C-alpha cells in the first residue's frame, strides 16, 4: 500500500513537472526544431520562392555544399577570418571579464555604483546605441582626420615595431597588440560575463579564505588554490556564451554574406548550406572545448 502511494506521488510529481515545462517543449518544437529540420532539408534543395505555387523544392543533393566550399570565392575566406577573430576575441573577453569581476568583488566604497557602470556595456551594445555610434557624423569625421594625419610619429606604432622585431616572441606580442587595439569591443562584449563571474565569486564562502590565511596562505596562492578552481565552472559557462554571442553577431563579414545571399539573391538553399556549415563548425568547436574544460572543472556542493 505504501509503495503504491509513493508510486502515485512520483507519477503525480512527474506529470506536474511535465506540465510546467510543456510551454517550453511546445515552443522548442514549433519555433526551433521544425525550422531547424526544414533548413537542413532546404540545404539539399534548390528553392523557388517566386513561383505561383509558393515555395517549391527541387532535390539537388550536395550541390549547394559544393558551391559553398569550391565555387563561392568569399565564404571560405570569411569563415576563416571569423574563426581567427573568434580565437582572438574569446580569450580576451574571458580574461578581461574575469579580471574585472575579481576587482568588483573586492570590498570598497561605491562598489554598487561601479558594478552598475560595468553593466553599461550590455546597454551600450543594444541596437540603438550601436546605430548612434555607427551613424554619428562627428565620430566619423574625427576618425577620418585621425587616419589622415600621418605627419606625426606615433609612439604606439614605434613601440609596436620594436616589439615585433624579434621572431621568437613576435607572434605573442602581435596577439597582445591586436587585443589592445580591440579593447573597446572587448569591454562592450564583457558585461554579461562579468555578472556571471561575479555571481560565482560571491558563492565562495569567506571562511575558506580565512582558513587559508590562518594556515599562512598568501593572496596569490589563495587565488590559484581557492578562487580559480571554485570559479572554473563559470569559466566553462562564459566560454560557451561568449563563443555563441560572438558568432551570432550580424556585423561580421560572414554573417553579412549569408544575409545578402538570402535577401538580395534569394538563394534559400545556398543560404541554408552556408548556415549549416557555420553551425556544424561552431558546434564542433564548442564540443571540443567543452570536453577539454570539463576535465578540470571543479564542482562542489
Protein Blocks (a to p, Z undefined) as FASTA:
>chain_A
ZZmmmmmmmmmmmmmmmmmmmmmmmmmmmmmmmmmmmmmmmmmpccdfkbmnlpadddeh
jmmmmmmmmmmmmlmmmmmmmmmmmmmmmmmmmmmmmmmmmmmmpccehklmmmmmmmmm
mmmmpmklmmmmmmmmklmmmmmmmmmmmmbccfklmmmmmmmmpmklmmmmmmmmmmmm
mmmmmmmmmmmmmmmmmmmmmmpcfklmmmmmmnopafklmmmmmmmmmmmmmmmmmmmm
mmmmmmmpckbfklmmmmmmmmmnopaklmmmmmmmmmmmmmmmmmmmmmmmmmmcccdZ
Z
